[in-house]
């Protein structure tokens, strides 16, 4: 595996264990596999050790799931002792606020973690219940206090809008409560119905497009007024606080995925790992490949994909690539010759992207 060393490079680790599966979740996660945690982390450590000989310095790490802070902190962090992580790397762990504790955060910080992404989703109990979440909003405040006291200076909060029964007032409460915690980064995601989920099977709880549009516009006004700038459709940040790892995805950067169902991108080739932890552990133990599939794009498809990703960001695309029928949804970006989506254009981003030239 050959990787250019003059580019940013990321590593993603997937932790597929949860106490409870959220009703909207279609990720590769399990609530009945905790007996595999130690074996799984050992397998990921072995995978990292093998990969490390061909990797450049890693400029960003993102541990997602699942629930990464469900597993033992030291065992999780030991995986990254096998990898060539750059001294100034962005190192992020997704966390469930109910499971945050001081010793855990101290272990993370000692290993180099400098960013936590906290899955808040809502600060209103009945909305959390509608989403199939069971954490107590009060625990979010306690978790943030612990995170800050541990010395983690970069905090991302995730919110979801569009749940059944969520009023505009409920959504306003969630956004304003999140902003009151003074995060460096705030993400808001429209509730999406994924096949095979509990949400998909309950049509009465499916979100409404107009309701989600209203809530997006409200969130944009509130978050922008608080001094966080939108840099990708669902993401706002204080100056200099963009999530560098996610920017790799939006700019077609290179990254290696560790663990089950993890995706990688090297030299315009994308590949992904097998989905179940049992198969993954067995393959690593036997020294066989964990790759489940791959794809390579031809130059034209690659260039078009790059534009479709870039139009989601505040940098935007060259104006020449925007067709006449959607130009009214764009405006000049800060980059000369490029245009970005207007706020209304962000609501129709998919329509714009498929019409790029």
Number of C-alpha atoms within 10 A of each C-alpha: 8 9 14 12 11 8 13 18 27 29 25 20 25 22 30 27 24 21 14 15 20 19 20 21 19 14 15 17 24 18 12 11 15 16 8 14 19 14 16 23 21 19 22 25 24 17 19 23 15 13 15 16 12 11 22 20 19 23 21 23 25 24 23 19 21 24 24 22 26 20 19 14 17 13 14 25 19 15 20 20 13 17 20 15 23 13 10 11 20 21 26 25 20 22 23 20 22 19 15 20 15 14 12 18 23 19 17 24 18 12 17 19 22 21 24 24 23 22 20 24 24 29 23 17 16 17 23 21 16 18 24 18 19 15 20 16 19 13 16 23 15 14 21 21 13 19 25 14 13 20 14 19 13 20 21 25 25 20 21 22 28 27 27 17 12 18 15 16 9 17 24 16 15 23 26 15 16 23 19 10 14 15 19 22 24 26 21 20 16 17 20 16 20 15 12 12 16 19 24 16 14 11 10 9 17 16 20 12 12 10 15 20 18 13 20 24 14 16 21 21 12 16 21 15 10 14 14 21 20 21 18 23 21 19 21 24 22 18 11 9 16 20 22 20 24 15 14 17 14 18 14 18 18 22 26 22 21 25 27 28 25 22 22 20 22 17 14 15 12 17 19 21 20 19 19 15 24 14 13 23 21 15 16 18 14 9 11 10 11 21 18 12 11 13 11 13 12 9 10 9 10 14 12 16 18 15 20 22 17 20 27 23 22 21 19 25 26 18 18 12 15 23 13 10 10 16 17 13 19 22 16 18 19 12 13 10 12 20 24 26 28 18 18 14 20 23 19 15 19 13 12 22 19 11 15 20 11
